């Protein structure tokens, strides 16, 4: 399975390398309870540490609603002109704070120009408790993904457009519990450009006191029918290997 996931990542990275960020937007919103903060690609004042419009949002640390989102990385290949796969992904090192809260991460990119027509979507998310969370805590993990031909960026859920992937809630518990969710090969007919992709990740922390969690996920779309190599890569459980790769990539960026 991991060979398949590695192939999926390499295809997505290749697509990203051919894309330009002109005429497109990309942002990630962090929510903890009623509080939120939005980071815009290339905007240092909003929290993007690399300060470059490059389809990559690097956030070293962001305090929202009493929870600190530590060293996050979101990536997108918008506008993906001439590309086979359009995607939005997110990885988090850890989210730490106190108190029962609903935690959300909403990564949203617009201005996608390719692919269009009848598309197939794959999406997934993982979550886990991390040290120093004590035992006996519980949480519920879910995610949702959207494609909007109205080309809107989203900072809250549900996002505008068509729901193209979702799963959960799935319960898991501390000290080392985890949750993996995915949905494969969802067909979306009649997609026209430009459009947006939004990925919403959520963990509901049920208990007070200290909580620390990791939250990763991704969504991607490709044409149907697609070239044989892409069909092979998109068969089976998608995207759940992105978290480990993105953490390695994030460490390179931060260093």
PATOR-371149 format. One record per residue (C-alpha): residue number from 1; x, z, y. Coordinates in nm, 2 decimals, padded with zeros to 4 digits. Layout:
  migu      c1      c3      c2
   NUM       X       Z       Y
...
//
This chain:
  migu      c1      c3      c2
     1   00.00   00.00   00.00
     2   00.28   00.08   00.24
     3   00.43  -00.27   00.20
     4   00.09  -00.41   00.30
     5   00.08  -00.18   00.61
     6   00.43  -00.27   00.70
     7   00.34  -00.64   00.69
     8   00.03  -00.57   00.91
     9   00.25  -00.40   01.17
    10   00.50  -00.68   01.17
    11   00.23  -00.94   01.24
    12   00.08  -00.73   01.52
    13   00.42  -00.67   01.68
    14   00.50  -01.04   01.66
    15   00.17  -01.12   01.84
    16   00.25  -00.86   02.11
    17   00.59  -01.03   02.17
    18   00.42  -01.36   02.26
    19   00.16  -01.21   02.50
    20   00.17  -01.18   02.88
    21   00.00  -00.90   03.06
    22  -00.12  -01.12   03.35
    23  -00.49  -01.10   03.44
    24  -00.55  -00.82   03.20
    25  -00.59  -00.44   03.22
    26  -00.49  -00.16   02.98
    27  -00.56   00.21   03.01
    28  -00.59   00.53   02.80
    29  -00.82   00.82   02.88
    30  -00.76   01.17   02.75
    31  -01.06   01.41   02.73
    32  -01.09   01.78   02.64
    33  -01.43   01.92   02.67
    34  -01.57   01.82   03.01
    35  -01.23   01.74   03.16
    36  -01.06   01.39   03.15
    37  -00.77   01.20   03.29
    38  -00.70   00.82   03.28
    39  -00.35   00.67   03.25
    40  -00.31   00.31   03.36
    41  -00.04   00.07   03.22
    42   00.25   00.06   03.47
    43   00.11   00.33   03.70
    44   00.36   00.62   03.72
    45   00.14   00.83   03.94
    46  -00.14   00.82   03.67
    47   00.11   00.92   03.40
    48   00.26   00.61   03.25
    49   00.63   00.72   03.21
    50   00.78   00.37   03.18
    51   00.62   00.25   03.50
    52   00.60  -00.11   03.38
    53   00.30  -00.33   03.31
    54   00.40  -00.42   02.96
    55   00.11  -00.34   02.72
    56   00.27  -00.01   02.64
    57   00.15   00.33   02.79
    58   00.40   00.61   02.74
    59   00.28   00.96   02.82
    60   00.53   01.24   02.78
    61   00.29   01.53   02.85
    62  -00.06   01.54   03.00
    63  -00.26   01.86   03.06
    64  -00.63   01.81   03.04
    65  -00.90   02.08   03.01
    66  -00.65   02.34   02.88
    67  -00.51   02.11   02.61
    68  -00.17   01.93   02.65
    69  -00.13   01.58   02.51
    70   00.24   01.56   02.42
    71   00.43   01.24   02.39
    72   00.17   00.97   02.33
    73   00.21   00.60   02.29
    74  -00.07   00.34   02.33
    75   00.00  -00.03   02.28
    76  -00.20  -00.35   02.34
    77  -00.12  -00.72   02.33
    78  -00.37  -00.84   02.59
    79  -00.43  -01.12   02.69
    80  -00.28  -01.25   02.36
    81  -00.30  -01.62   02.48
    82  -00.25  -01.84   02.17
    83  -00.22  -01.53   01.95
    84  -00.38  -01.49   01.60
    85  -00.44  -01.11   01.62
    86  -00.56  -00.91   01.92
    87  -00.51  -00.53   01.90
    88  -00.52  -00.19   02.06
    89  -00.34   00.11   01.90
    90  -00.27   00.47   01.98
    91  -00.04   00.74   01.84
    92   00.00   01.10   01.95
    93   00.28   01.35   01.86
    94   00.06   01.65   01.91
    95  -00.23   01.79   02.12
    96  -00.20   02.17   02.17
    97  -00.42   02.42   02.34
    98  -00.66   02.71   02.29
    99  -01.04   02.72   02.23
   100  -01.31   02.52   02.06
   101  -01.31   02.18   02.22
   102  -01.41   01.82   02.16
   103  -01.09   01.61   02.20
   104  -01.11   01.24   02.27
   105  -00.86   00.96   02.32
   106  -01.00   00.63   02.45
   107  -00.76   00.34   02.46
   108  -00.91   00.03   02.63
   109  -00.77  -00.32   02.71
   110  -00.95  -00.62   02.86
   111  -00.87  -00.98   02.94
   112  -00.82  -01.09   02.58
   113  -00.83  -01.47   02.56
   114  -00.75  -01.52   02.19
   115  -00.87  -01.53   01.92
   116  -01.23  -01.63   01.98
   117  -01.53  -01.76   01.78
   118  -01.62  -01.58   01.46
   119  -01.38  -01.28   01.42
   120  -01.31  -01.02   01.16
   121  -01.22  -00.66   01.27
   122  -01.02  -00.39   01.10
   123  -00.98  -00.04   01.23
   124  -00.87   00.31   01.12
   125  -00.77   00.65   01.23
   126  -00.59   00.96   01.10
   127  -00.59   01.32   01.21
   128  -00.42   01.64   01.10
   129  -00.35   02.00   01.19
   130   00.00   02.08   01.29
   131   00.21   02.40   01.31
   132   00.18   02.65   01.47
   133  -00.20   02.63   01.41
   134  -00.29   02.94   01.19
   135  -00.49   02.90   00.87
   136  -00.87   02.92   00.87
   137  -00.94   02.66   01.14
   138  -01.17   02.37   01.09
   139  -01.23   02.04   01.27
   140  -01.43   01.72   01.24
   141  -01.26   01.38   01.28
   142  -01.42   01.05   01.37
   143  -01.35   00.72   01.55
   144  -01.52   00.41   01.69
   145  -01.41   00.07   01.81
   146  -01.58  -00.18   02.03
   147  -01.55  -00.54   02.14
   148  -01.72  -00.63   02.48
   149  -01.76  -00.99   02.59
   150  -01.85  -00.84   02.93
   151  -01.48  -00.76   02.95
   152  -01.53  -00.40   03.07
   153  -01.27  -00.12   03.04
   154  -01.40   00.20   02.90
   155  -01.32   00.56   02.99
   156  -01.60   00.73   02.79
   157  -01.79   00.69   02.46
   158  -01.99   00.50   02.35
   159  -01.82   00.20   02.51
   160  -01.99  -00.11   02.63
   161  -02.03  -00.41   02.39
   162  -02.05  -00.43   02.01
   163  -01.95  -00.16   01.77
   164  -01.70  -00.33   01.54
   165  -01.57  -00.03   01.34
   166  -01.65   00.34   01.30
   167  -01.62   00.62   01.04
   168  -01.67   01.00   01.02
   169  -01.72   01.27   01.10
   170  -01.49   01.39   00.83
   171  -01.41   01.76   00.80
   172  -01.05   01.90   00.75
   173  -00.90   02.24   00.79
   174  -00.57   02.42   00.88
   175  -00.30   02.49   00.84
   176  -00.20   02.15   00.70
   177  -00.53   01.97   00.65
   178  -00.57   01.60   00.74
   179  -00.83   01.32   00.76
   180  -00.80   00.94   00.71
   181  -01.08   00.70   00.80
   182  -01.11   00.32   00.81
   183  -01.34   00.02   00.81
   184  -01.23  -00.32   00.70
   185  -01.34  -00.68   00.75
   186  -01.63  -00.64   00.99
   187  -01.75  -00.99   01.10
   188  -01.82  -01.04   01.47
   189  -01.98  -01.39   01.54
   190  -01.97  -01.59   01.86
   191  -01.69  -01.40   02.05
   192  -01.61  -01.57   02.38
   193  -01.32  -01.50   02.62
   194  -01.24  -01.29   02.81
   195  -01.33  -00.98   02.62
   196  -01.22  -00.62   02.59
   197  -01.12  -00.40   02.29
   198  -01.18  -00.02   02.30
   199  -01.06   00.24   02.05
   200  -01.22   00.58   02.06
   201  -01.06   00.87   01.86
   202  -01.22   01.21   01.84
   203  -01.16   01.55   01.69
   204  -01.41   01.84   01.73
   205  -01.21   02.17   01.71
   206  -01.46   02.43   01.58
   207  -01.26   02.75   01.64
   208  -01.11   02.94   01.93
   209  -00.75   03.05   01.95
   210  -00.45   02.82   01.92
   211  -00.50   02.46   01.78
   212  -00.25   02.18   01.74
   213  -00.35   01.84   01.61
   214  -00.22   01.49   01.57
   215  -00.45   01.19   01.63
   216  -00.36   00.82   01.56
   217  -00.55   00.50   01.52
   218  -00.59   00.13   01.58
   219  -00.82  -00.17   01.60
   220  -00.75  -00.54   01.56
   221  -00.94  -00.86   01.54
   222  -00.85  -01.20   01.39
   223  -01.02  -01.54   01.35
   224  -01.22  -01.63   01.04
   225  -01.11  -01.83   00.86
   226  -00.75  -01.72   00.93
   227  -00.41  -01.85   00.81
   228  -00.34  -01.74   00.45
   229  -00.07  -01.49   00.55
   230  -00.30  -01.31   00.79
   231  -00.59  -01.30   00.54
   232  -00.35  -01.14   00.29
   233  -00.23  -00.88   00.55
   234  -00.59  -00.79   00.65
   235  -00.72  -00.73   00.30
   236  -00.75  -00.37   00.21
   237  -00.71  -00.05   00.41
   238  -00.60  -00.14   00.76
   239  -00.40   00.02   01.03
   240  -00.33   00.37   00.89
   241   00.04   00.30   00.87
   242   00.05   00.24   01.25
   243   00.09   00.61   01.33
   244   00.43   00.65   01.16
   245   00.56   00.32   01.31
   246   00.44   00.40   01.65
   247   00.60   00.75   01.64
   248   00.93   00.59   01.56
   249   00.88   00.33   01.84
   250   00.77   00.60   02.08
   251   01.08   00.81   02.01
   252   01.30   00.50   02.10
   253   01.11   00.45   02.42
   254   01.13   00.81   02.53
   255   01.50   00.83   02.44
//
